[in-house]
Amino acid sequence: MTKDITFNTGRLYTQDGQIIRAVFDEVACVVRFNDFSRMVSGEFPYQRHNNTPFELARAVMVAYDHGLYTHTREAPGRAPAIEVRSIRL
């Protein structure tokens, strides 16, 4: 089960692509995300608990691309030691 993922969508918003971190809060049943490339953060309701990295990243991008999220100040920060996965959606 994946609860925390940092991934690169491969979209060319910056020289390094588009880096997003997403954290699933299973108590609140929300995913909070932070797009470090575009400086956008948000959260959306999420019920699924058996996430693969791809499923969590896909849920983030569906909510993000369709505006199905609200802004949050509780978005996850960047963790320098964390692996950035390349997940093209």
PyMOL commands that set and color helices and strands:
alter all, ss='L'
color gray80, all
select helices_A, chain A and resi 53-65
alter helices_A, ss='H'
color red, helices_A
select strands_A, chain A and resi 4-8+19-25+30-35+40-45+84-86
alter strands_A, ss='S'
color yellow, strands_A
deselect
rebuild
show_as cartoon
